[in-house]
Amino acid sequence: MLTRRQIRIKTFQALFAYYHSTIDVNAGVANLYKSFESIYELYLFELRGILEVRNFAMELIERRKQKIKPTFEDLHPNLRFVNNKILLRLANDSKVAKAFEKKKINWGDDRELIGRIFQQLLKSEAYLTYMNGTSGMDDLEFILWLYSAFFANNEIVHQLYEDKNIHWAEELEPAQMLVCQTLQNIAEEKSNILCDIFKDESDRQMPEILYRKTIENDKYLEELIIKKIANWEPDRINISDMILMKMAICEFLFFEEIPVKVTINEYLDLSKLYSTPKSRIFINGIIDKIAQELTEQHIAIKTGRGLLQE
């Protein structure tokens, strides 16, 4: 499942698009959730890629058995890789198969790249020692290594993703997190190994509420910010800084379960990604003052243990 940080990032990107094009709000919400669906599709595409490596191994085994003069090794192959318990569960899980079918997930013409990955795998020291039982890696550790070496850190694979979907390059990190969690779920023998995008209904609703409330309260939020800016004209403020501050204030106002300090720290971290080097100090000074003011006026109400600003 995605972290709230990743939810905030996607919502920020959607708001950035809105303020540059002023698209219909409902269309913006629809596009926002499509972006989460895109992460899920990339996640499934990577899982399918791992299984395709196993399929190449199984095809090679069958070809060797069909040779005119098969050797003893051809007829009695080492099945440790194709019978890896992580791969077996992934290959035989009905929910995984249904997800692939529903989203039409397949490598199709790109399967040639999987073939190249498989050939590289056959030559690797880690594969050879895993197959003869001297690597020290169990089934999960080996598949995690395979995924890291040939998918997660493979620039050629990343380029393929970018060619297939221009958004997949920036969605790689959350998709990779979901893949690793699925592999861990298999190792722990969980009944449902596929990950949900959202942790719960609260997280599912968070992007839409944050997106809509930021837009609906745009003038009010901007007035709060302008009042705290000395000798600055609003149009001099970096657009990314302004959006991040508006989003933070919305969390103060409309997400009573999120501590003020957590909100401030999250948006300061996001400023490192999307704003200027000086933005962190600037944003911190503004939203901290606004948070104190809203709390003192009992406008921003935080409930539950540990949620009140201290």
N, C-alpha and C positions, 0 to 999 in steps of 0.2 A: 504494500500500500504506500501511497505517496505521503511524504511528510508535509506538515503545514507550510514549511518553508517553500517546498516545491509548488504548493497550491498558491501561495502568495506570488511566486515568480510568474506563474501562468496568468494570474489575474492582473498583475502589473503589465505584462505584455499585451493583454487584451485592452486594458485601459489606455496604454500608450497608442495603440492602433485607433481607439475611439477618438482620442483627443487630436489625432492627426487627420482623421477622415470624417468624424462625426457620423458614424453609421448608426442605423437604428439600434436602440438598446436591446430589443429582443433578439435581433440578429447577432448582436455582439455577444449576448449570453449563449446563443446557440453555437457560435464559433468558439467560444471559450470552452464549452464542454466537448466540442469536436477535437480540440487540442489535447484534452485528457484522453479521449478515445484513440488519438494518434499514438500517444505513449503506449497504450495498451496493445495496439497493433504491432508496434515495433518490438515490444516485449514478447509477443507470440511469435513474431518472425524470427527472433533470436532463438527461442526454444525450438522452433522447427528446424533452424539451421543446425543446432546440436544433434538433433535426431537424424538429419540428412547425412551427417558424418558417419553415424552408425549404419545407415542404409548403404553407404558406399562400402563399408567393411563387409556387410552381409552379401552384397553383390559380388565382391571380390572372392569371398569364400565359395560361393556357388560357381563362379567361373572356373576356379581352380579344380573343383570337383568334376566339372564337365570336360576337363582336358582329355585328349585321346589316351595319354599315358600319365594319369595322375600319380604323384608320389604319395608316400605314406603320410607326409605332412599335409598334402592337398586333401586327402580323404579324412584326416584326423586333425583338423585345424585347431589352433588355440582360440577358444571362444571367450576368453576372459573379457575382452573389450565389449563384444556384442551382448554378452550376458551381464555386463555391469548393472548392478541392481538399480542404480539411479536412472540409467538409460531405459532399462526394462519397464520401470514404473511409468516413466514419461511416455514411452511408446505405447503402453497398454492402457493408459488411463482414459476412460470414456469421456470425461469432462474436457480433457485436453483436446481429444479428437473432435469433439463437438465445437469447441472454441475455434479450432483451425478451420473447420467447415463453415461455421457461421460467418467468420471474418474473411473467408477465402484466402487463408494464409498458405502460401506455397512459394518455393524458390524458383520454380519454372525454369526459364532460360538461364537464370543466374546460378543454376545448380552446378555449372562448370566451375565456379569459384569454390564450391564445396569440394569438388573433386581435387582441386589444387591443394586445398587445406588438408584433405585426407592424405595426399601424397607426402606433404610436409610432416604430417603427424607420424606416418609410418617410419620416417627417417629420424625422428626425434629420440634423444636418449631417454627422456621421461617415458615415452610410450614403450620402448624396448624393455626398460627395467620394470615397468608396470606389468607387461605381459609375462615376463619370466618370474615375477613375484619378488623382485629385489629392490623395488623403488621405495618401499616403506609407506607408500600412499594407499589409503583405502579407496573404495569406489567413489565416495563423495569428493575426497581431496583430488583425485585424478580428474574428475569431470570439471571441478572448479579450475584446475590448472588448464585443462583443455580450453575451457571457455575464455579464461583470461588471455591465454597465449594466442588463440586463433580467432577470437571474436572481439572481446572487450578491448584489446590493445592492438587490433589489426587495422592499419590505416586503409588498406585496400577494401576491407569490409565496410569501414566507415564511409568511404567514398561511394560505395554501392548504395548504402542507406540514403545518403544525401541525394544521389541521382534519382532514387525512387520516390523520395518525399523530402522536399526542401526543409521541412521542419524537424526531420529526424536527427539532424546533426546536433541540435540543441536539446533534444529529448533523450539523448543517449544515456545520460547519467541515471535518470529515474528508471528507465527501462532496464538498465543493467542491474540496478538494485532489486527490481522485481524478479529478474531471472535468478539471481543468487538466492533470494528468499525462497523461490520455488524449489530449487535444488536442495536447500536446507529442509524444506517441508517434506520432501521425499525421504531424506535421510532420517527424519524424525517420525516417519511413517504416519503422517497426518492423512486423514480421510479426504480432505480437499486440499490439493497441492497448489492449485492456481491462486494467484493473488488478486484481491480486489484493488481497484484503483484507490478507493477511499476507505478509510478506517471504519467509519460509521456514518450515519445519516447527517450528523452535525458537520463532519468534514465535507460530505457531499454537497451540502447547502452553502458552505462557506464561500466558495468562489462567486456564486450568483449574488449572494447577499452583499458581499464586499464590493463587487462590480456595480451593482445597482445603487447601493447607498452612496458610493463615491460620486456617481454621476448625478443622482437625485439631489444631493446636498452640496453640489459643486460650489455655488456662490457662498453658502454659509461657511464651508470649509476654507475657502480662499480668504474670506474676511477674517477668520480666526488667525490664519497664517500671516496675513498682511499686518495685522495689529501688532504682531511680535517682531516685525522687521523694521529696524531703524535705518532710515536713509536709503531704502531700497524701493525701486519701482517693481511692481509685480511682473512686468514683462522682462525684467532682468534676471529673474529666477529661472534656472535650468528647468526645462519641462519635466525631466525625470525626477528632479528633486521635488517639484511641486506635486507630482502624482504620488510619489512615495509618502510625502507628508500627509496628503489627503487620505490615503489608504490607512496610515497609522492612526489618524484621528478617528476615522470610521471604526477602527477596532476599539478605540477607547469608548466610543459611543454605543456601538451595536453588538459587541461581543463580550458580554459580561463575564464569561467564563475564562477569558484570556487575561492573564495578569498584565498590568501596564508595563512593567519592566520587561516582560517577555516581548511585547509588541515593539517597544523602543529598540531593544537589542536586535530583533529580527530585521527591522527596517534599516538600521544602521549597517547591518551586514549586507543587505540588498544594495545599499548605496555604493558599496565597494564594487559591485558588479555592473551597475547601470548608471553611475554618475561620475563626477569628477573627483580627483583625490581630496579636494577640500570639502566635498559634500557631506562627509560623515560628521564633521564638527558643526557645520552649518545646520544640518537637519537635526542633530542631537539638541542643539541649543533651542531650536524652535519648538519641536514636539514635546520636549521635556517641560518647557514652560506651559504649553497648552494643556498637557496632561495634569499638571499641578492645579491649574486654574479650573479645569473641568471637574476635577475631584473635589476641590474646595467648594465649588458651587453645587455639588451633588448632581451634576449632569452626567458624568461618567461614573456609573455604579458598577462596582465589581463585587460579585458574590462568591461565597465559598472560602474555605480555609486557604490561606496563602495567596489569595488573589488581590487583596487590597495593597495599594502602593504604600511602602513604608518609608 
